[in-house]
Amino acid sequence: MNAQSDISMKTEEVLRVELEVFRQEHRDLDQAITAMVERGTADQLTIRRLKKKKLRLKDMIAIIEDRLTPDIIA
């Protein structure tokens, strides 16, 4: 099942909770990547994988925000 159809079946309350969880995980990954780069403790493959995961989270955050924001016709 793709993420778009999975999101359409969830309530607004559930989406808001998931949104906050995804935002926190995104921040945590950002801090972890920064720390690894500064210390030089991770190889490039690991950093690349974490960055891809961070991008997937960013996409999920955008999808949920779009779902929660009502369409306003001007």
N, C-alpha and C positions, 0 to 999 in steps of 0.2 A: 504494500500500500504506500502511495507516495505521501509526502509531508503535507501537501495542499489538501488532499481529501481527508487526511487524518485530523488536520486542524479544523476543518469545517464541521466536524462532528462533535467538537468540544464546546463546553459552555464558556461564556465570557470570563467567569470566575476562574476556571481551570486555566484558561489562556493567560490570564494576568499572573497567576502563580508561576506558570511555566516561563513566562516572559522574564520575571524577576530571577528565576533560577538560571536561565540562559545568560542573562546579563551578568550575573555574578560569576558564572563559569567563564565567560568571555574575559572579564577583568582578571580573574585568577590566571588564565592562560597567558594573558598579556604580561602580567608580572613575572610569571615563570619563564617565559621566553626572554624577557629583558634580563632577568637574573642569570640565565644560562649564557647569554651572549656576553654579558659583562664579565662573568667569571671564566668563560671559556670551558665550561664543564660538559657541554653537549656537542655531539657531532652535527654536521649540517643536515643530515637525514632526519635526525630527531627534531631539530628545530623546524625543518620544512614540514614535517608531519603535524607538529603542534600548530603551526601557522595555518595549515589547511583545515584543521579542526576548528580553529578560531574563525576562519572564514565561513565555514558551514554554520557555526553558531550565529554569526552576524546575519547570514541569510535567513535563518530561522527567526531571529529577532525581527527582521524586516517584515517577514511574512505575517507574523503574529501582530505586529504593530499595524500593518495594513488591515488586518481582519478586525482589530479593535477600534480603528479609527473610522467613524461613519463617513460615508460618501456625502459630500455637500455639493449640491448643484447650485452654482452661482447664477 
